[in-house]
Amino acid sequence: MVESELILLGTDHDNEGKPIAYLGREADGELQFAGTAFLTLSGQPRKELQARMERLSTTRAAIKVPKVRKPQWLKPELRVRVRHLAGGDTPRHASVQGLEQHSIGRFAGRPFGMLQLHNGGAG
């Protein structure tokens, strides 16, 4: 397993009702869809994440994300640590481990229309 720093784009629930995170990454100055991960935080880390998510809530996704159900979208400003299997283009068997200390991304405060966005074949 490895850990990566990714951008939290939003949250949702999978088919079984488990909370998931939609994740993005920066590549060549663009924001790209990276995949999903389970949200397994509890206690104080979960409360802190929820408080930050409330401040960053928005009505639309920063980039196109495939297979959404009833998402809560976020401004692409919150960075999270994600543990996942090594290799591949998307995180596999992934779970969010916590917030990054420097959690404000370089897309912070920029209107979505000014972001260089890339859908990475996201449908």
Phi, psi and omega in degrees: 000148177230165175243140177232153173262119182231169182259129179279116182265334182173177179227163182195192174230143179281187182299335180263005179086008179278138181291136178231160177245137169269131188239149176232169176216156174269133176213120180055040177078007180246154173265123182236149175292130182255332182139200181234162176211153175287142175265102186248010181293149175218170177064218184298318178301322179292319178297318179296316178299314181299319179297317179292323179297321179298321180287335184256005183299142177214170186267350181220158180286146177291329177219167178291129180236128182284155169053058178266155178250272177230073189285155166252109183275151180231152169296142187282065185239350187255121179261138180231155173269130182235126175266133182202169176293145179287151176090164179086169181275336181234153177297132178245142182051050190262148174216141178286126183263337180164178178276147173282146179300321178260062193286351178276119182280172181286352176273359183301134174076000180265130177301146182305324181297340181265351179285143170275110186251147178220129184273352175051036179072027185279038170095000000 
